[in-house]
Amino acid sequence: MPNSSHTKRVLVVDDELLIRWALREALEAKGYVVTEAADAAAAKMAVRVGAEPPDAVVLDYRLPDSSDLTLLAAMRDAAPATAVIMMTAHSTPDMVSSALDLGAVRVVSKPFEVHEMVDFVATALAAR
């Protein structure tokens, strides 16, 4: 269970159902409250100005309605204290550098081990 005065909330954003499911299962097993979004529109609704933002977001780089870092920038604007971990099968050195410059705490290449992503989330939250 994460150590805190409240249960940490994690938003998982990916258009692949199996990735969302696997991350949800693993994160919930560690005590996190997990919500999911399959596209940028749903992710923006979950991290909108005025709402209580998640503590962390695991964000896919390419979604059906977003294939650049615009969504990351919008999330950082709406929820600057939220830790964002990018995941992608399409990384380039420029993309990784730009994502980190925009405030992502880490960029993880797909495929990845689910338990490693859980560790990345825990590390990002501990640093906040």
C-alpha positions, 0 to 999 in steps of 0.5 A: 500500500502506498504510504500517504495520508490518502490513497494515491490515484493513477490515470492510465491512458492507452488505446490498447485495452490489454495494456490498460487492464494489466496496468490497472490490475498491477497498480490496484494490487499495490493499493492505488486507485486507478482510472482509465482513458482510451484516448486524449479526449477522455484523458483531458476530461480526467485531468481538467482544470478545476477537478481533483487531478490524479497523483500520477498519469501513465500516458501513451504517446500515440493515441487515436486522437493524439500523436504528439506531445500536445496532450502531455503539455495540456496535462502539465498545464491543468495539473502541474503537480501530477507526475506523468510517465510517458510510454511509447513504442515510437521514441526518438531522442528528440521525442524523449528530450521534448517530453522530459522538457515538458515535465514528464518524469520518465519516458518508458519504451514499449514493450515494458514489464508491468512490474517495472511500470508499477515501480516507476509510478511508485518512484515518481509519487515518492519524489512528489 
